Each structure stands twice: as C-alpha cells, then as structure tokens.
Amino acid sequence: MQLVMFNFFPLLPPTGQLRIVPKIDTGLHYDRYLREVIDFLEKDQHFREKLHNTDMEDIKQGKLAKELDFVSHHVRTKLDELKRQEVSRLRTLIKAKQDIEGGNDIAVDHQALLKQFEYLNHMNPLTFEVEDLDRLIKSATKDLENYDKERHEEFKRYEMMKEHERREHLKTLDEEGRRKEEEHYEEMKKKHADHPKVNHPGSKDQLKEVWEEADGLDPEDFDPKTFFNLHDTNGDGLFDEQELEALFTKELEKIYDPTNEEDDMVEMEEERLRMREHVMNEVDSNKDRLVSLDEFLVATKKKEFLEPDSWETLEQNQAYTEEEMREFEGQLARQEKDLNLKAVDLQKQREDLERQQEQLNAQKIELQQVTELIYILPEQQQHDVPQNQQNLGQEPRNIPQENQPLPPGHNSLPHDSPQMPLDHNNVP
C-alpha cells in the first residue's frame, strides 16, 4: 500500500519498519483533534495492520472505521478523553461567539449549534465510537479537497481588493497625479514581467535545474529515481505537498524578489500553490494527495515530462474577470452603505443617551435643591418667629411671686399696712 491517510497515517514499507509521515498542519479548524486521534490509532498494532491492507476508496467509504471496535481498551479510553475535550472546546468557542454577538442574555442551545460540526457525533459527547472515526475521515477528506479551492477564492478577493484600493486612490488625485500614478503602475507591471523563462513545473527541464543548482550535480547525470530519493526529505517513499512545493523554489525566485516593489509575496505563494496543484493533477494517479516513487517514475516517461508546454505565470492569468470586479465593488458599496446606516443609527443612539443623561443630571440637581430646602427651611422658620410668639405658652419671667422680694427700686407695702380701696371715680 503506497498511500497515507491525510498525510498522517503510517506507511509500512516492505522491510516492515514503521515510518510516520510528518505531522503537518492541514489548515483545518479541527487539525489538532485530527492529529491527536491519529497519533493514538497509530499506537494500536491491529489498526496499523488493517490500514496497511486497506486502499483509499475503502477508507473513504468507512470500512477502516469499523476496525475501531478491535483496538485496545487503552486506546479507546484515550480516544474517549480526546472527544470529550474537543466537545468542551467547541462549546467554549460557541459561547464566546454568542457573547461577542451580544447574546449574553440568550440561553445557548449547545446541541443545536454543535450540529454544524460534522466531524464528530455531538449527540454522544462522552465516548469515541465507530461513527466518530467515520465522520472524521469523511469530513477531513472533503475539507482537504476544498481547501485549495478556498485558498484560490481568498486570493481572488485579495487581488480585487488591491485593485479596488488602487482605483479609489486614483479618484483622490488631480489629472496630473493620476497620469503619473498610472505610468508608475504600468512600469511596475513591466518590471515584474521581465524575468527569466519559467520552466514547466514537474518537467524534466525544471527538475534538472534543481538537480544542478540546488543539489550541485551534473545535469548530464540526472536520474529520476536518485532525484526522488534526494528530495524525499523524510525518507517515507512519498512526496507530500510540502516536499513538492519545495521543488519550485528556484522557479519562484526567477519571478519574485521580496526586496522589489513590483513583486507581491502573496502572489508568490499563490504561484507556488498553482505549481503544486498542476503536478499533483499530472502525477498523483490515485488522488491521495501524495506522490509515490512509482507514480513519479511513470510520470517521467510521459511526453508532458519531456516536452512540456510553456508555463503561464500569474501575470498572464488574471485572477478575476472585469465582471467579477464589478460585482465585488458592488458588494463593497452595499457593505459601505450598510455600515454608514449603522453608523448613523449608532450616532442617533449616542445622542439619545446623551440627552437622557442631561435630563438625569437636571433631575439630580433639582432633587438636590429640594432636599436642601427640606432641611434648611425649618431652621430659617425657627429664627424668623416673632419674640411674643416664641413666649406664648411660657410662664412670665421676673414677676414676683408671693413672699418673693421685689427687684431693687420697687416699693413694697408693709405687710401690716391696710390696703387702700380702689376709687374707681379717680381712675383717669
């Protein structure tokens, strides 16, 4: 068997020595979970033997997953633990997403949200079963097949955004400024296109150039099998995608220089991806995303290897059409309009809040004034009451009582003196 599942599963060569394909990042959001599951499956002797005798189509159809029932108890226990950790991670991510979207007061239905994650059975969050391995294999196969397509779409959006920003910048310039900017733009395009001939990726000419310049060997001694063994850096008998892409470095250096203004390193990586995809399509006959020695040697006997067509680089193949550009700019315009409406709405909400705050502040001041009046007025009233009103209800002071001496200067009648009768006729 000369395939490796997802660049992770082991290859058992004829010598019986176990070799493991390097654990590279697949770019999938569940990459870590995928790698950890495979790491533990590799530790089970029964599973390794079944993998050795199973072809890619049977793996994709789920036949290998059924062998999970026969792996050791220790491995199954560890897989259960890995699944519980992954479900917990997903729930945490979903909750964080809900919080960011402002749904803090909304009850999160984890089971409903977990349905979007097809690579595990979320209905059983506790144990790793045959269905989980089957889902993981099928999801990874599908997602890896779409991965390059998504990267191309992302690159197309990058190129359209770059062109959109250039056009918008031109609108801010006067006529003379636009003329100079357009001249500079055309000059940079011309400089970028002025590079040595690029060999067809995977052709004899391209590989011989690597043989001579990178390996330091005589091009007349070029041997495909020796070349393969030299560049199979991990010695597993296969070219994976990273090993293939490394073969194109010399060709890319002809086109791109990170010190040049006219060369875009994002475009360089897209060119590398295009080259790798082309070679995979030409050489990878069983479509396992790997190139075996046999596949490589078969390809070196084809006419395309000996007499290839010229290779068209990115500047000769624009990533988007003008119609796609118009649609993209229309989307940007709609997004900008929506953002402006939201900004107006947010500004209105801010003004309303400021107005409410002002009203609250005014009410607070008014309340403080009323409170002061409640406590201050009684004191003022106490000070403002007339003296005769303050003495009401009080016993007169300084009025001599019986047997009480009179104040100095007052004459008193002797106690034995007869009191004179009051003559009412003499009252004035």
C-alpha positions as CSV (number, residue, x, y, z in Angstrom):
1,M,0.0,0.0,0.0
2,Q,1.5,3.3,-1.0
3,L,-0.8,5.9,0.5
4,V,-1.1,7.7,3.7
5,M,-4.4,8.9,5.1
6,F,-4.4,12.7,5.4
7,N,-0.6,12.8,5.5
8,F,-0.8,11.3,9.0
9,F,-1.3,7.6,8.9
10,P,1.8,5.3,8.9
11,L,3.3,3.6,5.9
12,L,4.6,0.0,6.3
13,P,7.4,-0.5,3.7
14,P,8.4,-4.0,2.6
15,T,11.1,-4.1,5.3
16,G,8.4,-3.9,7.9
17,Q,10.0,-0.9,9.5
18,L,7.4,1.6,10.6
19,R,7.7,5.1,9.2
20,I,5.5,8.0,10.1
21,V,4.6,10.8,7.7
22,P,5.4,14.2,9.3
23,K,2.5,15.8,11.2
24,I,1.9,18.9,9.2
25,D,-0.8,21.5,9.8
26,T,-3.7,20.7,7.5
27,G,-5.2,24.1,7.9
28,L,-8.5,22.6,9.2
29,H,-10.0,24.2,12.3
30,Y,-10.1,20.7,13.9
31,D,-6.5,19.9,12.9
32,R,-5.2,19.3,16.5
33,Y,-8.1,16.9,17.2
34,L,-7.5,15.1,14.0
35,R,-3.8,14.7,14.7
36,E,-4.3,13.5,18.2
37,V,-6.8,10.9,17.2
38,I,-4.5,9.5,14.6
39,D,-1.5,9.6,16.9
40,F,-3.3,7.2,19.2
41,L,-4.7,5.0,16.5
42,E,-1.1,4.5,15.2
43,K,-0.2,3.0,18.6
44,D,-2.6,0.1,18.1
45,Q,-0.9,-2.8,16.2
46,H,-4.3,-4.2,14.9
47,F,-5.3,-0.9,13.4
48,R,-1.9,-0.4,11.8
49,E,-2.1,-3.8,10.1
50,K,-5.6,-3.1,8.8
51,L,-4.6,0.3,7.5
52,H,-1.7,-1.4,5.6
53,N,-4.2,-3.7,3.8
54,T,-6.9,-1.1,3.1
55,D,-7.0,1.1,-0.1
56,M,-8.0,4.7,-0.2
57,E,-11.5,4.1,-1.5
58,D,-12.3,1.7,1.2
59,I,-11.0,4.2,3.8
60,K,-13.2,6.9,2.3
61,Q,-16.2,4.6,2.4
62,G,-15.8,3.9,6.1
63,K,-14.5,0.3,6.1
64,L,-11.5,1.2,8.1
65,A,-13.6,3.0,10.8
66,K,-15.2,-0.3,11.6
67,E,-11.9,-1.6,12.8
68,L,-12.1,0.7,15.8
69,D,-14.1,-2.0,17.7
70,F,-11.0,-4.1,17.8
71,V,-8.4,-1.6,19.1
72,S,-7.1,-1.9,22.6
73,H,-9.0,-0.7,25.7
74,H,-6.3,1.8,26.5
75,V,-6.5,3.4,23.0
76,R,-10.3,3.6,23.2
77,T,-10.2,5.2,26.6
78,K,-7.8,7.8,25.3
79,L,-10.0,8.5,22.3
80,D,-13.0,9.0,24.6
81,E,-11.0,11.6,26.5
82,L,-9.9,13.4,23.3
83,K,-13.5,13.6,22.2
84,R,-14.8,15.0,25.5
85,Q,-12.0,17.6,25.3
86,E,-13.0,18.5,21.7
87,V,-16.7,18.9,22.6
88,S,-15.8,21.1,25.5
89,R,-13.6,23.2,23.3
90,L,-16.4,23.6,20.7
91,R,-18.9,24.6,23.4
92,T,-16.5,27.2,24.7
93,L,-16.0,28.6,21.2
94,I,-19.7,28.7,20.6
95,K,-20.3,30.5,23.9
96,A,-17.6,33.0,23.1
97,K,-19.2,33.7,19.7
98,Q,-22.6,34.2,21.4
99,D,-21.0,36.7,23.8
100,I,-19.3,38.6,21.0
101,E,-22.6,38.9,19.1
102,G,-24.3,40.3,22.2
103,G,-26.3,37.3,23.1
104,N,-25.3,37.2,26.7
105,D,-28.9,37.1,27.9
106,I,-29.9,34.3,25.4
107,A,-29.8,30.7,26.5
108,V,-27.3,28.9,24.3
109,D,-28.5,25.6,22.7
110,H,-25.2,23.8,22.5
111,Q,-26.7,20.7,20.9
112,A,-28.3,22.7,18.1
113,L,-25.1,24.7,17.5
114,L,-22.9,21.6,17.5
115,K,-24.7,20.2,14.5
116,Q,-22.6,22.4,12.3
117,F,-19.5,20.4,13.3
118,E,-19.9,17.3,11.1
119,Y,-16.6,15.7,12.0
120,L,-17.9,14.2,15.3
121,N,-21.1,12.9,16.7
122,H,-22.2,15.6,19.1
123,M,-25.2,13.6,20.3
124,N,-22.8,11.4,22.2
125,P,-20.3,13.8,23.8
126,L,-18.8,11.2,26.1
127,T,-17.4,8.3,24.1
128,F,-15.5,7.9,20.7
129,E,-17.3,5.4,18.6
130,V,-17.0,4.0,15.0
131,E,-19.3,6.8,13.8
132,D,-16.9,9.4,15.1
133,L,-13.9,7.9,13.2
134,D,-16.1,7.6,10.1
135,R,-17.2,11.2,10.4
136,L,-13.7,12.4,11.0
137,I,-12.3,10.6,7.9
138,K,-15.1,11.8,5.6
139,S,-15.0,15.3,6.9
140,A,-11.2,15.6,6.6
141,T,-11.3,14.2,3.1
142,K,-14.0,16.6,1.9
143,D,-12.4,19.6,3.7
144,L,-8.9,18.9,2.4
145,E,-10.3,18.6,-1.2
146,N,-12.0,22.0,-0.8
147,Y,-9.0,23.6,1.0
148,D,-7.1,24.6,-2.2
149,K,-10.3,26.0,-3.8
150,E,-11.0,28.2,-0.8
151,R,-7.4,29.5,-0.9
152,H,-7.9,30.4,-4.5
153,E,-11.1,32.3,-3.7
154,E,-9.3,34.1,-0.9
155,F,-6.5,35.1,-3.2
156,K,-9.0,36.3,-5.8
157,R,-10.6,38.6,-3.2
158,Y,-7.2,39.8,-2.2
159,E,-6.4,40.8,-5.8
160,M,-9.7,42.5,-6.3
161,M,-9.4,44.5,-3.1
162,K,-5.9,45.6,-4.1
163,E,-7.2,46.8,-7.5
164,H,-10.2,48.5,-5.8
165,E,-8.0,50.4,-3.5
166,R,-5.8,51.5,-6.4
167,R,-8.8,52.8,-8.3
168,E,-10.1,54.6,-5.3
169,H,-6.7,56.2,-4.7
170,L,-6.7,57.5,-8.3
171,K,-10.1,59.2,-7.6
172,T,-8.4,61.4,-5.0
173,L,-5.7,62.7,-7.4
174,D,-5.9,65.5,-9.9
175,E,-5.4,64.8,-13.6
176,E,-1.6,65.2,-13.4
177,G,-1.3,63.0,-10.3
178,R,-3.4,60.3,-12.0
179,R,-1.3,60.3,-15.0
180,K,1.9,59.9,-13.0
181,E,0.4,57.1,-10.9
182,E,-0.8,55.2,-14.0
183,E,2.6,55.5,-15.5
184,H,4.3,54.2,-12.4
185,Y,1.8,51.3,-12.2
186,E,2.5,50.2,-15.8
187,E,6.2,50.5,-15.2
188,M,6.0,48.2,-12.2
189,K,3.9,45.6,-14.2
190,K,6.5,45.7,-16.9
191,K,9.4,45.2,-14.5
192,H,7.6,42.3,-12.8
193,A,7.0,40.5,-16.1
194,D,10.6,40.9,-17.1
195,H,12.1,37.8,-15.7
196,P,13.9,34.6,-16.9
197,K,12.0,31.8,-18.5
198,V,10.0,29.8,-16.0
199,N,10.2,26.0,-16.6
200,H,7.0,24.0,-16.6
201,P,6.6,22.6,-13.1
202,G,7.4,18.9,-12.8
203,S,9.1,18.8,-16.2
204,K,12.5,17.3,-16.9
205,D,13.9,20.8,-17.5
206,Q,12.6,22.1,-14.2
207,L,13.9,19.1,-12.2
208,K,17.3,19.1,-13.9
209,E,17.7,22.7,-12.9
210,V,17.0,21.8,-9.3
211,W,19.4,18.9,-9.7
212,E,22.2,21.2,-11.0
213,E,21.7,24.4,-8.9
214,A,20.2,23.2,-5.6
215,D,21.9,19.7,-5.5
216,G,25.1,20.7,-7.2
217,L,25.1,17.7,-9.5
218,D,26.0,17.4,-13.2
219,P,22.8,17.8,-15.3
220,E,24.1,15.1,-17.7
221,D,23.9,12.6,-14.8
222,F,20.3,13.4,-14.0
223,D,18.4,10.3,-12.7
224,P,14.7,10.5,-11.7
225,K,15.0,7.8,-9.0
226,T,18.0,9.4,-7.4
227,F,16.3,12.8,-7.6
228,F,13.3,11.4,-5.9
229,N,15.3,9.9,-3.0
230,L,17.3,13.1,-2.6
231,H,14.2,15.2,-2.2
232,D,12.1,12.7,-0.1
233,T,13.3,14.6,2.9
234,N,11.6,12.4,5.5
235,G,12.5,9.2,3.8
236,D,9.0,7.7,3.7
237,G,9.0,6.9,0.0
238,L,6.5,9.6,-0.8
239,F,6.4,13.2,-1.9
240,D,3.9,15.1,0.2
241,E,2.6,18.6,-0.8
242,Q,5.3,20.4,1.2
243,E,8.1,18.4,-0.4
244,L,6.7,19.1,-3.8
245,E,6.4,22.8,-3.2
246,A,10.0,22.9,-2.1
247,L,11.0,21.8,-5.6
248,F,9.5,25.0,-7.1
249,T,11.6,27.5,-5.1
250,K,14.1,28.1,-7.8
251,E,11.4,28.8,-10.4
252,L,9.7,31.2,-8.0
253,E,12.9,33.1,-7.3
254,K,13.0,33.9,-11.0
255,I,9.8,35.8,-10.7
256,Y,9.7,37.2,-7.2
257,D,12.1,39.1,-5.0
258,P,10.9,40.4,-1.6
259,T,13.1,43.5,-2.0
260,N,11.4,44.6,-5.2
261,E,8.4,47.0,-5.1
262,E,6.8,45.3,-8.0
263,D,6.8,41.8,-6.5
264,D,4.0,40.7,-4.2
265,M,4.8,37.8,-1.9
266,V,1.2,36.9,-1.5
267,E,1.1,36.3,-5.3
268,M,4.3,34.2,-5.0
269,E,2.5,31.8,-2.6
270,E,-0.4,31.6,-5.0
271,E,2.0,30.8,-7.8
272,R,3.5,28.0,-5.6
273,L,0.1,26.6,-5.0
274,R,-0.7,26.6,-8.7
275,M,2.5,24.7,-9.5
276,R,1.9,22.1,-6.8
277,E,-1.7,21.6,-7.9
278,H,-0.6,21.1,-11.5
279,V,2.0,18.5,-10.6
280,M,-0.5,16.6,-8.4
281,N,-3.1,16.5,-11.1
282,E,-0.5,15.2,-13.6
283,V,1.3,12.7,-11.3
284,D,-0.9,11.7,-8.4
285,S,-2.8,8.9,-10.1
286,N,-4.7,7.5,-7.1
287,K,-5.6,11.1,-5.8
288,D,-4.3,10.5,-2.3
289,R,-2.5,13.9,-2.3
290,L,0.8,12.2,-2.2
291,V,3.3,11.1,-5.0
292,S,4.8,7.7,-4.6
293,L,8.1,6.7,-6.3
294,D,6.2,4.5,-8.8
295,E,3.9,7.4,-9.7
296,F,6.9,9.7,-10.1
297,L,8.8,7.3,-12.3
298,V,5.7,6.7,-14.5
299,A,5.3,10.5,-15.0
300,T,8.9,10.9,-16.1
301,K,8.2,8.7,-19.1
302,K,5.3,10.8,-20.4
303,K,5.6,13.3,-23.2
304,E,4.5,16.1,-20.9
305,F,7.6,15.5,-18.8
306,L,10.0,15.5,-21.8
307,E,8.3,18.1,-24.0
308,P,6.1,20.3,-21.8
309,D,4.1,23.3,-22.8
310,S,5.2,26.7,-21.7
311,W,4.1,27.7,-18.2
312,E,1.9,30.8,-17.9
313,T,2.5,32.7,-14.7
314,L,0.0,34.8,-12.7
315,E,0.6,38.0,-14.6
316,Q,-0.5,36.1,-17.7
317,N,-3.6,34.7,-16.0
318,Q,-5.5,37.4,-14.1
319,A,-7.2,36.0,-11.1
320,Y,-10.6,37.7,-11.8
321,T,-12.7,39.0,-14.7
322,E,-13.9,42.5,-15.1
323,E,-17.4,41.3,-14.4
324,E,-16.3,39.7,-11.1
325,M,-14.6,43.0,-10.3
326,R,-17.8,45.0,-10.9
327,E,-19.7,42.5,-8.7
328,F,-17.1,42.8,-6.0
329,E,-17.2,46.6,-6.0
330,G,-20.9,46.4,-5.9
331,Q,-20.7,44.3,-2.7
332,L,-18.3,46.7,-1.2
333,A,-20.6,49.6,-2.0
334,R,-23.5,47.8,-0.3
335,Q,-21.4,46.9,2.7
336,E,-20.3,50.6,3.0
337,K,-23.9,51.7,2.8
338,D,-24.9,49.3,5.5
339,L,-22.0,50.5,7.7
340,N,-23.0,54.1,7.1
341,L,-26.6,53.4,8.1
342,K,-25.4,51.6,11.2
343,A,-23.0,54.5,12.0
344,V,-25.9,57.0,11.7
345,D,-28.1,54.7,13.9
346,L,-25.3,54.4,16.5
347,Q,-24.8,58.2,16.4
348,K,-28.5,58.7,17.0
349,Q,-28.4,56.3,19.9
350,R,-25.5,58.1,21.3
351,E,-27.3,61.5,21.1
352,D,-30.3,60.0,22.7
353,L,-28.2,58.6,25.5
354,E,-26.5,62.0,26.0
355,R,-29.9,63.7,26.0
356,Q,-31.2,61.2,28.6
357,Q,-28.0,61.8,30.7
358,E,-28.6,65.5,30.6
359,Q,-32.2,65.0,31.8
360,L,-31.0,62.7,34.6
361,N,-28.4,65.3,35.6
362,A,-31.0,68.1,35.6
363,Q,-33.3,65.9,37.7
364,K,-30.4,65.1,40.1
365,I,-29.7,68.8,40.6
366,E,-33.4,69.6,41.1
367,L,-33.6,66.7,43.7
368,Q,-30.6,68.1,45.5
369,Q,-32.2,71.5,45.7
370,V,-35.5,70.2,47.0
371,T,-33.5,68.1,49.6
372,E,-31.7,71.2,50.8
373,L,-35.0,73.1,51.2
374,I,-36.4,70.4,53.3
375,Y,-33.6,70.6,55.8
376,I,-32.8,74.3,55.7
377,L,-36.4,75.9,55.8
378,P,-37.3,74.7,59.3
379,E,-34.1,76.3,60.7
380,Q,-34.9,79.6,59.0
381,Q,-38.5,79.5,60.3
382,Q,-37.2,79.0,63.8
383,H,-35.1,82.1,63.5
384,D,-37.9,84.2,61.9
385,V,-40.7,83.6,64.5
386,P,-41.6,86.9,66.5
387,Q,-40.5,87.1,70.1
388,N,-44.0,87.4,71.5
389,Q,-45.0,84.2,69.5
390,Q,-42.0,82.4,70.9
391,N,-43.1,83.3,74.5
392,L,-46.6,82.0,74.1
393,G,-47.4,79.3,76.5
394,Q,-44.4,80.1,78.7
395,E,-44.7,81.4,82.3
396,P,-43.8,85.2,82.5
397,R,-40.4,85.8,83.8
398,N,-39.4,88.3,86.6
399,I,-42.9,88.5,88.0
400,P,-42.5,88.4,91.7
401,Q,-44.5,85.7,93.4
402,E,-45.9,85.8,96.9
403,N,-43.2,86.3,99.6
404,Q,-40.7,86.9,96.7
405,P,-38.7,90.1,97.2
406,L,-39.2,92.8,94.6
407,P,-36.4,93.9,92.5
408,P,-34.4,96.8,93.7
409,G,-36.1,100.2,93.3
410,H,-39.6,98.8,93.8
411,N,-41.5,100.0,96.9
412,S,-43.4,97.4,98.8
413,L,-46.1,97.9,101.3
414,P,-45.7,96.7,104.7
415,H,-47.5,93.5,105.4
416,D,-49.4,95.2,108.3
417,S,-50.4,98.3,106.2
418,P,-54.0,98.4,105.3
419,Q,-54.6,98.4,101.6
420,M,-56.3,101.4,100.2
421,P,-59.6,100.7,98.4
422,L,-59.6,101.4,94.8
423,D,-61.5,104.5,94.0
424,H,-62.9,103.9,90.5
425,N,-64.0,107.5,90.3
426,N,-60.5,108.7,90.4
427,V,-59.2,106.4,87.7
428,P,-58.2,108.6,84.8
